[in-house]
Amino acid sequence: MTVESEDPPWDIPVCGETPPPADSDLVHRLHGVSAATACTRMNSLGIRQTWIDGPTALTKGSKVVGRAVTLQFMPQREDIADGLTQEYIERTTALWAVLDEVMPGDVLVVEARGSHTTGCFGDMLVRYFKGRGGAGMVVDGRIRDVPRVSELDVPIWCTGATPHYASQTELFPWAHHVPVAVGGVLVLPGDYVVADDDGAVIVPRGYAERLLEAAAEHEEWEAFSRMLIDQGAPLRDYYPLTETTRHEYKQWRANGKNPQ
């Protein structure tokens, strides 16, 4: 018999400080940057671990950019928190609390510890997230209700599917608006997410403008190199540019990006 649980005896959900609002103009400009370029340029700026290892796009061709809102799952321990009694208990956790704080354009980034059995989100919660204006999700774990979720047109990066609900097995939704470790990457609330078919990349909030400057030149010289390689030029001379070919690139720019 299914019975709704009483209020839990533990002091959760844990909630950190609400992240600052996203810069809408900055988000708009970041849409022109691919995940691959963001990852490469962040490395050149000194931030090496930015690609979230594991999650892939649930729907190919997806792209999302937005402010990171974080959710953290932790291992269950029966004297503190467990979901064995019923999934009703999830109403009192960070899983539901974070959804009520999602702002339009946010990307929910979820630390699920690579679990193969925890279904962090399903149809109803993703549906609510979409109604709040959420832009997308990056989960280093699994989701449930994939057929219905796929119809909602919410870009999601995850590691696969499971029939389990969020607290059914080894994890429990513990905290939101806190630093999380997702696919080997530290994500702070308010960072920016750039995700496409190459995966999800984190851009620290303080580096976003610098990334845009570096990315603009990167995309431009790659367009130049792509053009020359298509014409039969040696790869080693044009990717990356040598001192000589960088001079050619500068002349190409000065010439209005027209072929010589």
PAPA-701274 format. One record per residue: residue in one letter; z negated, x, y negated of N, C-alpha, C in turn. Coordinates in pm, whole numbers, plus 50000, padded with zeros to 5 digits. Atoms other than C-alpha are relative to their C-alpha. Example, Ala and Ser with C-alpha at 12.3 -4.5 7.8 and 13.67 -1.06 7.14 Angstrom:
BEGIN
a500005008950119492205123050450500005009049880 s500064991850119492865136750106499274992349891 
***
This chain:
BEGIN
m500005008450118500005000050000500005008849876 t499874992150122500975013449656498984995549897 v501025003250099498135015049404500145009749884 e499944991250116498295028349051498695007849989 s501174991650011495925057548999499264997549870 e500795000450122493085057248751500325012449916 d499794988250083493075081848461499515012350073 p500394988149926492945116948605498785006749938 p501224993650051489715137248573500245013449932 w499724986950058491485168548446500544998549858 d499615000450142492305177148089501455004249984 i498574997650019496105174948092500614987149948 p499114988550013498745173747962499565009949893 v500214989750100498425206547780501174999649903 c498945000550101500355206147454499825011249900 g500034989450100501175235947238500434994649864 e499595003850135502265235746876501444995149999 t498655005650009505285214246799500935010149932 p499104989950060508265237346731500594995049869 p499365004150126509875237546387501324993050026 p498745007349979512875214646344501195009450004 a498784992049991516325227546424500735000149867 d499124999050115518645239646149501354994150043 s498805007149953521515214846190501285007849970 d498814992150033524035237246013500155011750096 l499974988749909523095266546233500444995550140 v499595005449870523415245046548501504997350002 h498575002950009526855233846432500825012850014 r499254987549993528005269746385499875006750137 l500194994249867526535280646721500884993350105 h499125006749906528765255146892501305007850021 g498794992049985531635279346833499805012750079 v500324987849925529905306647035499854996650147 s500135002349856530315308147412498725006350052 a501184994149938527415315947643500235014850030 a499704986049969529155348147748499915008849876 t500074992350124529555359847389498575000949950 a501404999950044525985349747304499205010250080 c500734990749915524665369647600500355014549968 t499544986450029526775400247522499495004849865 r500414995950135525975400747151498485001249988 m501444998550003522255394647207499585013350061 n500294987049940522265425247432500235011149899 s499724989850101523855445647153498984999849887 l501045001250102521125432746919498635004150052 g501254994849945518465446147154499204990350085 i500695009749915517485414447344500774998850130 r499224998449877518515420847705499964987850092 q500135010949904517195391447907500104986549928 t499765012750068518755359847766500674989750090 w499315009249910520755344748055499024994650102 i500915006549906518785319548262500664999950138 d499414998149867519495329448622499664988150090 g500225010749903519945300648867500684986949964 p499415013050034520835268248687501495001049969 t498585001250031524505258648676500284985949951 a499665013050058526255229848504500204989550109 l499845011049906525905197248694501424994449992 t498635004750023529245186748543500805011249935 k499194989250054531905213248489500624995849867 g499455002850132533185216048134498954996049899 s501075003750092529795208247980499725011249900 k500414990350103528675225247660498894993649920 v501085005150085525445221247467499405011449920 v500744990850085523715238747180498894992049934 g501075007450065520325228647047498695007550001 r501354994650003516665235546981499344998350135 a500705000649872514625243847290498664992949985 v501295006549981511815219847374499595003250143 t500374994349871509815233247668499044991150079 l500875006949905508155218347975499695009750113 q500444990449898506135238348226499414992850121 f500615004349874505475230048591499155011550053 m500884990049937502645248148772499714995850143 p500345003749862501565249649137498864989750003 q501085009649982499425220749255498785006750061 r501264996249934495785226149341499164987450008 e500515013449976494055196349492498754996549920 d501215003250077490775199549298500304997849852 i499655001450142492665199348966501124989949980 a498875009150019495985181649001500854999550125 d499025001549894498085167649280500654986349988 g499235012350012500725140849303500084992250129 l499925006449871499995129649655499634985349994 t500475013850007498325097349545501134990349970 q498825008150033501505083149389500675006049879 e499304994850116504145091349135499554993349871 y500555006150121502375067648892499215010149917 i500844990350067500145097148811500795008049897 e499184992150091503075113948635500004994449858 r500045006050134502695089548343499005007049908 t501064993750079499635109048231500225014949980 t499764985550003501255143348248500965004049889 a499084994450099503365166148031501434995250021 l498655004649970506475152448204500384988149912 w499745011650084506215119548018499705003249854 a500384996950138504505133847709501125006949924 v498964992650072507365157547627501174991049964 l498885009050028509945129747648499764991949872 d500325007850121508135110547373500105008449874 e499914991250117508475140947145501385006149982 v498634995150012512155148347202500644994449873 m499285003850121514185147646880501505000650027 p498554999549981517935141246847500535014449996 g499404986749994519885172346948499205010350078 d500834990549927517055188647146500555002850140 v499714996249862517625207347471498675002650070 l501254998549926514775203947719500155011350101 v499964988349913514115237147895498774999650090 v501065003149906512045233548211499745011750095 e500444990049903510105259948404499574992850127 a500315006349872510195247448763499895010450112 r500314989149907509715281348929501015001050115 g498964999149898512995278549121499764991250120 s500355008549886511555251049342501234992750056 h498925007249933513955236149599499604985850035 t500495013049955511785205549659499484991149889 t500525007950112510605193849317501174993949922 g498985006850078512845167649155499494997349860 c500655000450132511915174048794500354987449921 f499555011850073513955145148652500914991750089 g499115009249932515725114648783500634990449902 d499235009650079517735085248659499224994549880 m500735006850106515045067348456499585009449888 l500464990750102513675097848279501165006049922 v498834994950071517095112048198500574989249909 r499535011350081518115077748073499164998749872 y500895000850117515075077047841500255011849906 f499704988050078515795112747728501264998149916 k498755002650073519325102647633499764990149886 g500305009750104518005072647440499255005949883 r500724993150107515755095847240500925009349920 g499064991250069518835115747138500075014050056 g499964986849939518305145247370501425004450030 a498624994949985521375167647391500295005150140 g499774994549869520905183647732498725005650060 m501154994549929518555199047989500415012750074 v499844988049918518185233248150498765000950086 v501125000749906516005232548462500165010950105 d499874990149893515315262348687499384994250129 g500415007449883514785237548968500984988650020 r499085010649959516235205249098499724986749932 i500155013550051516795169548991500304990250113 r499735010249899517055136749182500944989449940 d499135010950047519265105449157501315005449941 v498834993450057522305127749101501174990549973 p498875008950030524945100049134499804992149870 r500265007750122523295078948863499875009149877 v500164990650112522335108648645501365004849951 s498674995150037525935120748652500764990149915 e499335010350078527045087748502499474998949857 l500655001450130524745091948199500615009149893 d499334991050094526875119348040499005008249919 v500954990750060523875141547965500245013750063 p499774986849942524765178448010498715005750060 i501184994949930522355192748268500395012550077 w499894987849921522015227748412498805000350092 c501095000149903519955228548732500445007850123 t499664992249881519855245249073500434991350117 g499575008649893520735214649280499274986749999 a500565013449989519485181149404498944999450108 t501015003049900516525167749599499644985349987 p500445013850012515285132649683498564998649951 h501415000450037511715141749583499794996549853 y500395001650140509995130049266499235012449955 a500444987550061508425155449032498725005950060 s501284994749950504905158349177499834997850150 q500105003649858505715150149540499655011850089 t500224988649910505505185449676499075010449939 e500914989050032504205218649546499715002249852 l500184997750144504445216249166499464987649930 f500545010950080502865195248893500375002649854 p499664998050143504055189548531498745002349920 w501284995350052501395208348341499925000349847 a500114997850145502235216247977501364998649934 h498765000250078504815211747702499755006549865 h500074992450126505595229447374499225013150019 v500644987149972504395261947535501085009850043 p499044990449946506165294447623500214997650149 v499695001849858507915291647960500855011650049 a499174989849934509515315848205501014992550085 v498965008149936512825300548312501135009250047 g498954991549945515185319048544499925014349952 g500194986250042513705352448444500025002449851 v499924998650146513845345548070498794993449934 l501065005950082510995339747825500644990849897 v499485009650097511715308347623498834994849917 l501035005050090509635299347319500474986849939 p499615012450066509585264347171500655002949865 g499304997650125512095263746886501105010450008 d498834991449979514455289947030501244991250007 y498765007649986518105279947052500615002550137 v499334999449870520035272747371501504998849978 v498545001049995523755279447417500374999650147 a499705001449857524995266447753501404994450021 d498685005049961528425261647909500215003350147 d499754997749858530135268148244499545013750048 d500524987049962528915304248239498495000050016 g501455000949989525315292348232499344997749866 a500805002450120522525288847977499435013149947 v500474987950067521615316047727499024995949889 i501005002550103518555317047501500225009349882 v499884992350124518905328247140498694998749925 p501245000950077515565336746977500284994949859 r499785006750128515195316446660500295010049887 g499844990350107514935347146439501285008350010 y498774992349979518185361646579501264991749985 a498835008749998520485331846542501055003949896 e499044996250104522065342246212500675013350033 r499444987049964522525378046330500994998650114 l499075002549891524135365246648501314994549948 l498785006050054526615344246450500885010449934 e499234989350065527675374546246500665008950105 a499464991249896528095396146556501054992950085 a499095007649915529815368546754501354998049935 a498745002350070532425362346487500955011950017 e499164988249982533685398046504500375001950147 h499734998449856533385398946885501154991050045 e498955009349960535525367946930501345004149941 e498764996350068538065381346682500675012050066 w499354988349938538595415546840500404997150145 e499575003849866538725399747185501344992649995 a498715006850015541565377147062501115010349981 f499034989250020543365408546942500285007350131 s499834992849874542765426547273500744991550103 r499355009149906543835396147474501514999649974 m498595000350037547115395047283500715012650046 l499374987449961547845431847348500065001650152 i500024999049854546845430447716501074991050060 d498945009049954549165400547764501385006049980 q498724993450026551915422347621500185012650084 g499884988849910551215449047882499275012649958 a500734988350046548925472647689498945004050104 p500994995349903546515494347898498624993849973 l501315006350013543185476847961498995009649938 r501014990550045541165508747901500115003049851 d499854997350143542585511547549499534988349913 y500255011850082541825476047441498784991850043 y501215007249961538725464947630499005009650062 p500155002650144536565476047468500935008849918 l499124992450088538395489947170499555014549991 t500284985950026538635527447130500035002349849 e499954996950144538435544846795501414997549945 t498615001950044542245544146774500384985249995 t499615014149996542695507946880499164991449906 r500785007350101539865496546654500705001149864 h499234998550123541955510446367501194990350002 e498915009749986544885489546498499494985949975 y500615013250018542585459346509499774997149850 k500255001950143541605464346145501314997849924 q498705002250063545255466946047500534985950030 w499605013549959545965434846240499304989549915 r500755009250086543235417146044500555000349857 a499494998650135544555431045715501384993849986 n498665005649999547995418445813500014984850023 g500095014349981546735383045841500044995750145 k500055002749855546325385246222501384996850057 n498645001749948550085386246270500385012050085 p499574988749917551635407346545500825009949919 q499234989750071553045440246425501454999750047 
***
